[in-house]
């Protein structure tokens, strides 16, 4: 096989998989399911036994669910054989994939051995999620046949595979691997060799920012997670996702991103680092941002404010942006809440129709009754019925007013989150910087809008990719909120990317479909 031309995936008939941990076992399974011969190479016999047991268990589950027959499972298992050395197992491989732990010295040693053992036309691929593919290619005599092939866990289920080309990778090598990925029933996304590739540089800074919002008292952990799921339809909140990934793993990836890319977005939040130092690494440790040990989980007490919710106010005074106030007024009218357009004795609560790019405090001071003012921003997909209300409390908001606003949103049938009065409030403050990061990827020529969106939908379960989200919200709105965040914090990471400013000025979407 010649990597300089676009080979059919059928030309990859035998694959060597080095390392049989969770990822290696999953990769071996999907390759064997595709009809290919697979050699699993693992020098540690205990690791080999555990890896093969993991592979068999995964296939047994597929049989139990009716997705495989016993005969089909037997055929798949028969395609897998084990070897205890690269020299013995990789010499006939058309493709070799390493899936060993994320240590550059270890991976370099593996690639040096593969380079000696494999044929000159064998493609060598790494499943690394954060290390330099170029550094691994440099260890070989034929760097043009080295690429990244980053699968996602669990491999048999996840449809995304990032195909990474270095400046030395032959075009045919990436084409062969892309064809193979499609033949496995998965979707390839092409990217250059930059730390974290596509998914991690977008996902980890967003998760890290959520940890910062928690440690600075911007919102509670529950409200941070609810704002992401209710405000943007994400499948899991960022703090719960950090616990699932593992705080130690997330910290390691952030440090790799910071080392190459720099900037505050990749600087690990102190709270994240302290939790890791304390051994509170998430679900696998029983505790991270949340407590997963039932005996330690806090129980609600009778004195919990959630058990003493005041009645919803019968009359509300609406202030703030006229267009937003009109939209909010329609929601209140539909629920039978009386609305007046100026503060007065008949209104027991003053609601400022809040814009994420403006302070609620300004409207509260202008009302003459700042202690009675709570900002409300209805969050959700533009054009869809809102399901989440952001309650914005200023430094002057009285506790009674905040409680009344919570009762009001409950009466409206909306989930509510409480946020401090900062630009972006909560949902936009978390998500818009990630949209800006995605624009920078496009601006740098690193990945296309469709590939970025595909990566986040398939790799992270997003209902829409970040650039589609940006188009739905409108680039001008995202630009204005980011500009306010930048002005408020002085953090250059929040400055709108030049390409975002261009699209905002022209009204041009990032996606054509």
FENRASUL-V795369 format. One record per backbone hydrogen bond with DSSP energy under -0.5 kcal/mol. NH is the residue of the N-H (numbers start at 0). CO is the residue of the C=O. If there is no record, write none. Layout:
# FENRASUL-V795369
NH;CO
NH;CO
This chain:
# FENRASUL-V795369
2;0
4;1
6;4
10;7
11;8
12;10
14;36
15;94
16;38
17;15
17;96
18;16
18;40
24;20
25;21
26;22
27;23
28;24
29;25
30;26
31;27
32;28
33;29
34;31
35;30
36;12
37;78
38;14
39;37
39;80
40;16
40;38
41;39
41;82
44;42
47;43
48;44
49;45
50;46
51;47
52;48
53;49
54;50
55;51
56;52
57;53
58;54
59;55
60;56
61;57
62;58
63;59
64;60
65;62
66;61
67;61
72;68
73;69
74;70
75;71
76;72
77;73
78;74
78;75
79;76
80;37
80;78
82;39
88;84
89;85
92;89
93;13
94;13
95;122
96;15
97;124
98;17
102;100
106;102
107;103
108;104
109;105
110;106
111;107
112;108
113;109
114;110
115;111
116;112
117;113
121;118
122;93
123;144
124;95
125;146
126;97
135;131
136;132
137;133
138;135
139;136
144;141
145;142
146;123
147;163
148;125
149;161
150;148
151;159
156;153
157;153
160;186
161;149
162;160
162;188
163;147
163;161
164;162
164;190
168;165
169;143
172;169
173;169
174;170
175;171
176;172
177;173
178;174
179;175
180;176
181;177
182;178
183;179
184;181
185;180
186;158
187;185
188;160
190;162
191;445
192;164
193;191
196;193
199;195
201;197
201;198
202;198
203;199
205;201
206;202
207;203
208;204
209;205
210;206
211;207
212;208
213;209
214;210
215;211
216;213
217;212
218;212
223;219
224;220
225;221
226;222
227;223
228;224
229;225
230;225
230;226
231;227
232;228
233;227
240;236
241;237
242;238
243;239
244;240
245;241
246;280
249;245
250;246
251;247
252;248
253;249
254;250
255;251
256;252
257;253
258;254
259;255
260;256
261;256
261;257
265;262
266;263
267;265
272;268
273;269
274;270
275;271
276;272
277;273
278;275
279;274
280;278
281;286
282;242
284;281
285;281
285;282
286;281
287;289
291;285
291;289
292;285
293;291
295;292
296;292
303;300
306;303
307;304
315;337
316;348
317;315
317;339
318;350
320;352
324;320
325;321
326;322
327;323
328;324
329;325
330;326
331;327
332;328
333;329
334;330
334;331
335;332
336;331
337;313
339;315
346;343
347;314
347;345
348;314
349;371
350;316
350;348
351;349
351;373
352;318
352;350
353;351
353;375
357;354
362;358
363;359
364;360
365;361
366;362
367;363
367;364
368;363
371;368
372;369
373;349
374;391
375;351
376;389
378;376
378;387
383;380
386;378
387;378
388;414
389;376
390;388
390;416
391;374
391;389
392;390
392;418
396;393
397;370
400;397
401;397
402;398
403;399
404;400
405;401
406;402
407;403
408;404
409;405
410;406
411;407
412;409
413;408
414;386
416;388
418;390
419;217
420;392
421;419
423;355
424;421
427;423
428;423
429;425
430;426
431;427
433;430
434;430
435;431
436;432
437;433
438;434
439;435
440;436
441;437
442;438
443;439
444;441
445;440
446;440
451;447
452;448
453;449
454;450
455;451
456;452
457;453
458;454
459;455
460;456
461;455
468;464
469;465
470;466
471;467
472;468
473;469
476;473
477;473
478;474
479;475
480;476
481;477
482;478
483;479
484;480
485;481
486;482
487;483
488;484
489;485
491;489
493;490
494;491
499;496
500;496
501;497
502;498
503;499
504;500
505;501
506;502
507;502
